[in-house]
Amino acid sequence: MKLKLSIIFALLFLTTPPVNAATISAIKPIVEIAYSGNEQVSDLLLTANSIVLIGTTEAASSSWISGNLGGTSDAFVSAYSNTGVLISGTRLGTPANEIATAAALDVDGSIWVVGASSVLNTTTPTPAPSKLLNPDNVVLTPANPVNPQLTKLNLWQISSAGQLINSYETQTAGVISPQEVLITKSGLTIFGDIYEKSTVRGFHTSFTKDGLFKPIIRYGSKSTELTNAISNSDGSFTVVGRSGDLLLKSKAVTKGDAITLKISATGTLQVVARAVLKSTTRSWESIGAGLLQGGIVKYSNKSEAAVTKFSALGKPSWNSRYLAKSTALVASGTNSWATFISAGVISGIPTWKPKTPTPVLLQLGKKGEVISATSFTGTPVAIATNNQMGTVVITDSGTSFGLLQVN
């Protein structure tokens, strides 16, 4: 109890640290990728020489994704150079419906993509009516009906050249929504959410590269969601999300507490830390190396993007909150990076007084001070950083995706 209260009060009374003045500049995408048909980008992966988009498309065909639509939606992986040139575009589709949600880069250069798919019903399809008006005498082939619920967990392995190497799937007991896949010494580990009746619970499962999925482990009882995770040096994982459930002996303070969990390599829940503020709901949406976490705080009349750097689980080094219309997405490199849709002044940028909500990318120093700031158009949907590509943000304008790059 004392530990939980100390965590809560520490977060309640932390204030944004003093900062030196920074200027803000505008940036344009290195390339704009026009929608082919209701695409969604869910994750971003940087290799030494490419920017890789992971997502879902409903387009029958596309100039930047090979192949034709299988079901009503297909997963895809598309890779671009740092100048915005398309390197490869791979469609991961079957007659079922697929989505892709996250990816990880393996030591051999291949990419593992996690997602979900529906089940093709095995019942005999209903034949077409014999008196159906068909003036062109087209042969009508009865279609196999598709169960629209995504109850299969999928893994795809893609080569560095964009070719499908392996594909695996397993049936689950509910609608599955994987959120993170991590490479481990023994294979892969997946975190996400599983929906069963009126409940949503976080889940963990592992996968060995010889094709074996381990049984799913669930966390929470009614309202626990896991959104992102990182691997720790001891083989455990730090996982973030939100929950209104009792976890271990940690009781929920609000209907939606931001949670940070330590989970063992085998899926055992070991430590729970909550971040709460009175009369709000909170969630952590992303986590970077070094325990940099980004999320959102929702009040009755406003919302704030939250960025916190922790020295250890539940022990914040610094905390910043900004008036915002979106969650904060974060990435860790030499410095800390955060992107969100700003709706007010930002301490440390005297000239920043947006008249309308405007997306920004902040580079933050060791004490949370703003080192540099960039504005742009389009909603930020993913962020990543590495030494070769710099820091990349994927934006969604509603009609196209933009690739923003800051070195």
PyMOL commands that set and color helices and strands:
alter all, ss='L'
color gray80, all
select helices_A, chain A and resi 2-13
alter helices_A, ss='H'
color red, helices_A
select strands_A, chain A and resi 24-26+31-34+40-46+51-57+74-80+86-92+98-105+111-120+146-158+164-171+175-183+187-196+199-208+212-213+217-219+224-231+237-243+257-263+269-275+281-288+292-298+303-312+315-323+329-332+336-342+358-364+370-375+379-386+390-396+400-406
alter strands_A, ss='S'
color yellow, strands_A
deselect
rebuild
show_as cartoon
